[in-house]
Amino acid sequence: MEGTSFVQVTPRIWKLDLPLFGRVMRVGVWLVEGDDGWTMVDTGLPRDAETIHRATMDRTNGQPPARIILTHGHYDHAGSLQNLWQRWSVPVLAHHDEAPFLTGQAGYDSVRPAWWGYRILQTLARGSRPAPVPSVDHLIDGDAIAGMEVRHVPGHAPGMIALIHRGDRAVICGDTFVSRDGRLHPPIAVFTPDRAGAIRSMRTLAEEDVDHVLPSHGQPILAKGKEEAQQAVVRCTGSS
């Protein structure tokens, strides 16, 4: 999936896989095709704005997306948001609890509950927040948007959401899971303030009726996504 072009993952969902930490980790930007056009989910790092723009225009035949949805506002998911919003002038949507981090009204160092390592890291990272946008349309759990259902899955971020595409039997899960070597794992601990909440959110998505789990980091788990999500919960908790 690596490269500068969107690659089809399911019939209506495409992924652009971009470098995050060299070859160690990558981060995904998603395009979802719908009846009213394309929806972008997440926007990668600031340095990737031009790559994302070109790849999007290639995939959509020059049409800007109808909207941008953020699973959450971390630097690797919202880094190019302001740049792309300025190019396309399209609505930006995120969960109500995540919106302040995207508009610059709050920083992640204010998140509570949060373990001490996370608080220190976020305090040191204050200068590398994504450039804000002026406004965000709010989503809540259960909303329907662009042919998908919103699930609030906090823990890794207060307002993190997953997007369930019933037609494709897939869930774009943000960082609820990360994928390595064909298996799903919890989000990276040092960037996760509420580890217990993150595991509860893993369990929430493991109960959804889907076949494909599409994490932002790592390869999609196709066909056996629900089974692997359930096994990931077991590995984390020791119980099904």
C-alpha positions as CSV (number, residue, x, y, z in Angstrom):
1,M,0.0,0.0,0.0
2,E,3.0,2.3,0.2
3,G,3.4,5.1,-2.3
4,T,1.9,8.3,-3.6
5,S,-1.4,7.0,-4.9
6,F,-4.6,5.9,-3.2
7,V,-5.0,2.1,-3.3
8,Q,-8.4,0.4,-3.2
9,V,-9.0,-1.5,0.0
10,T,-12.7,-2.3,-0.2
11,P,-15.2,-1.5,-3.0
12,R,-15.7,2.1,-1.8
13,I,-12.8,2.8,0.5
14,W,-9.3,3.8,-0.7
15,K,-6.1,4.3,1.4
16,L,-3.0,6.5,0.9
17,D,-0.2,5.1,3.0
18,L,2.4,7.7,4.0
19,P,5.7,7.5,5.9
20,L,5.5,8.4,9.6
21,F,8.7,7.2,11.2
22,G,10.8,6.2,8.1
23,R,10.2,2.5,7.5
24,V,9.2,1.8,11.1
25,M,5.6,3.1,10.9
26,R,3.2,4.6,8.3
27,V,0.0,6.5,8.6
28,G,-3.1,6.3,6.4
29,V,-5.3,8.9,4.7
30,W,-8.6,7.5,3.5
31,L,-11.0,8.4,0.7
32,V,-14.5,7.0,0.8
33,E,-16.7,7.1,-2.4
34,G,-20.4,7.9,-1.8
35,D,-23.5,9.0,-3.6
36,D,-22.7,12.7,-2.9
37,G,-19.0,12.5,-3.8
38,W,-15.8,11.6,-1.9
39,T,-15.1,11.9,1.8
40,M,-11.6,12.2,3.1
41,V,-10.9,10.7,6.5
42,D,-7.8,12.1,8.2
43,T,-5.1,14.3,6.7
44,G,-1.6,12.9,7.5
45,L,1.4,15.1,8.5
46,P,1.9,18.7,7.5
47,R,4.8,17.8,5.2
48,D,2.4,15.5,3.2
49,A,-0.2,18.2,2.1
50,E,1.0,18.4,-1.5
51,T,1.2,14.6,-1.9
52,I,-2.3,14.2,-0.4
53,H,-3.7,16.9,-2.7
54,R,-2.2,15.5,-5.8
55,A,-3.2,11.9,-5.0
56,T,-6.7,13.0,-4.2
57,M,-7.2,14.9,-7.4
58,D,-5.9,11.9,-9.3
59,R,-8.4,9.6,-7.6
60,T,-11.4,11.9,-7.9
61,N,-10.8,13.2,-11.4
62,G,-10.1,16.7,-10.1
63,Q,-13.0,16.9,-7.7
64,P,-12.3,18.1,-4.1
65,P,-13.8,15.9,-1.4
66,A,-17.3,16.9,-0.2
67,R,-16.0,16.9,3.4
68,I,-13.0,16.0,5.6
69,I,-13.7,13.9,8.7
70,L,-11.1,13.6,11.4
71,T,-10.9,10.4,13.5
72,H,-9.0,12.5,16.0
73,G,-6.7,15.5,16.1
74,H,-3.2,14.0,16.7
75,Y,-0.4,15.5,14.6
76,D,-0.2,12.6,12.3
77,H,-3.9,12.6,11.5
78,A,-4.7,16.3,11.4
79,G,-1.3,17.7,10.3
80,S,-2.3,18.8,6.8
81,L,-5.9,19.7,7.7
82,Q,-5.5,23.5,7.6
83,N,-3.6,23.4,4.3
84,L,-6.2,21.1,2.6
85,W,-9.1,23.1,4.1
86,Q,-7.7,26.3,2.6
87,R,-7.3,24.6,-0.8
88,W,-10.8,23.0,-0.9
89,S,-13.0,25.1,1.4
90,V,-15.0,22.0,2.5
91,P,-16.6,21.2,5.8
92,V,-14.5,19.7,8.5
93,L,-16.2,17.2,10.9
94,A,-15.1,15.6,14.1
95,H,-16.5,14.4,17.4
96,H,-17.7,17.1,19.7
97,D,-15.0,16.2,22.3
98,E,-12.2,16.4,19.7
99,A,-13.2,19.7,18.1
100,P,-11.3,22.0,20.6
101,F,-8.0,20.3,19.7
102,L,-8.6,21.0,16.0
103,T,-9.6,24.7,16.4
104,G,-6.7,25.4,18.8
105,Q,-8.9,26.0,21.8
106,A,-7.3,23.2,23.8
107,G,-4.1,21.1,23.7
108,Y,-3.6,17.4,24.5
109,D,-1.6,18.3,27.6
110,S,-4.9,19.2,29.2
111,V,-6.4,15.7,28.7
112,R,-7.6,13.9,31.9
113,P,-7.4,11.1,32.9
114,A,-3.9,10.7,31.7
115,W,-0.9,8.8,33.0
116,W,2.3,10.8,33.8
117,G,4.3,9.7,30.8
118,Y,1.6,11.0,28.4
119,R,1.4,14.3,30.3
120,I,5.1,14.9,30.1
121,L,5.2,14.0,26.4
122,Q,2.3,16.3,25.5
123,T,3.8,19.2,27.5
124,L,7.1,18.8,25.6
125,A,5.1,18.7,22.3
126,R,3.1,21.9,22.7
127,G,5.1,23.6,19.9
128,S,4.2,20.9,17.3
129,R,0.4,21.0,17.3
130,P,-1.4,20.9,14.0
131,A,-2.3,24.4,12.6
132,P,-5.9,25.0,13.6
133,V,-9.0,25.5,11.5
134,P,-11.6,28.1,12.4
135,S,-14.5,25.8,12.8
136,V,-15.5,22.2,13.0
137,D,-18.9,20.6,12.6
138,H,-19.6,18.3,15.5
139,L,-20.4,14.6,15.3
140,I,-21.6,12.3,18.1
141,D,-21.9,8.6,18.5
142,G,-24.6,7.1,16.2
143,D,-24.5,9.9,13.6
144,A,-24.8,8.9,10.0
145,I,-22.4,10.7,7.6
146,A,-21.3,9.9,4.0
147,G,-22.8,6.4,4.1
148,M,-21.0,5.6,7.4
149,E,-22.0,5.3,11.1
150,V,-20.0,7.1,13.8
151,R,-18.8,5.3,16.8
152,H,-17.2,7.2,19.7
153,V,-14.1,5.3,20.7
154,P,-12.3,7.4,23.4
155,G,-9.1,6.4,25.2
156,H,-6.4,7.2,22.7
157,A,-8.0,10.6,22.3
158,P,-11.0,12.0,24.0
159,G,-13.1,12.4,20.9
160,M,-11.7,9.7,18.7
161,I,-14.2,8.1,16.4
162,A,-14.4,5.1,14.1
163,L,-16.5,5.0,11.0
164,I,-18.5,1.9,10.1
165,H,-19.3,1.3,6.4
166,R,-22.1,-1.2,6.4
167,G,-22.1,-1.6,2.6
168,D,-18.5,-2.6,2.6
169,R,-18.7,-4.4,6.0
170,A,-15.7,-2.4,7.1
171,V,-14.7,-0.1,9.9
172,I,-12.1,2.7,9.6
173,C,-10.9,2.5,13.1
174,G,-8.5,5.4,13.5
175,D,-6.0,4.4,16.2
176,T,-8.4,2.1,18.2
177,F,-6.2,-0.7,16.8
178,V,-2.8,-0.7,15.1
179,S,-1.8,-3.5,12.8
180,R,1.5,-5.3,12.8
181,D,2.4,-8.6,11.0
182,G,-1.3,-9.4,10.3
183,R,-2.4,-8.9,13.9
184,L,-4.2,-6.1,15.7
185,H,-2.8,-4.5,18.8
186,P,-3.8,-1.6,21.2
187,P,-2.8,1.9,20.3
188,I,0.7,3.0,21.1
189,A,0.9,3.4,24.9
190,V,3.0,6.5,25.2
191,F,0.5,8.4,23.0
192,T,-2.6,7.0,24.8
193,P,-3.7,8.9,28.0
194,D,-6.4,6.5,29.1
195,R,-5.3,3.0,28.5
196,A,-8.3,1.4,30.2
197,G,-10.6,3.5,28.0
198,A,-8.7,2.5,24.9
199,I,-9.3,-1.2,25.7
200,R,-13.0,-0.6,26.3
201,S,-13.1,1.0,22.8
202,M,-11.3,-1.9,21.3
203,R,-14.0,-4.1,22.8
204,T,-16.7,-1.9,21.4
205,L,-15.4,-2.2,17.8
206,A,-14.8,-6.0,18.2
207,E,-18.5,-6.4,18.8
208,E,-19.5,-4.7,15.5
209,D,-20.7,-6.8,12.6
210,V,-17.9,-6.2,10.1
211,D,-15.5,-8.2,8.1
212,H,-12.7,-5.7,7.5
213,V,-10.8,-3.6,10.1
214,L,-8.9,-0.7,8.6
215,P,-6.4,0.8,11.0
216,S,-4.6,4.1,10.3
217,H,-1.2,2.4,11.2
218,G,-0.4,-0.9,9.5
219,Q,-2.1,-3.1,6.9
220,P,-5.8,-3.5,6.8
221,I,-7.1,-6.8,8.2
222,L,-9.5,-8.1,5.5
223,A,-12.1,-10.8,5.7
224,K,-11.1,-11.8,9.3
225,G,-11.2,-8.4,10.9
226,K,-13.8,-9.1,13.5
227,E,-12.2,-12.3,14.6
228,E,-8.8,-10.6,14.9
229,A,-10.3,-7.7,16.8
230,Q,-11.8,-10.1,19.3
231,Q,-8.5,-11.9,19.7
232,A,-6.7,-8.6,20.3
233,V,-9.1,-7.8,23.1
234,V,-8.4,-11.3,24.6
235,R,-4.7,-10.7,24.4
236,C,-5.1,-7.4,26.2
237,T,-7.4,-8.5,28.9
238,G,-7.1,-12.2,29.2
239,S,-10.8,-12.6,28.7
240,S,-13.2,-12.7,25.8
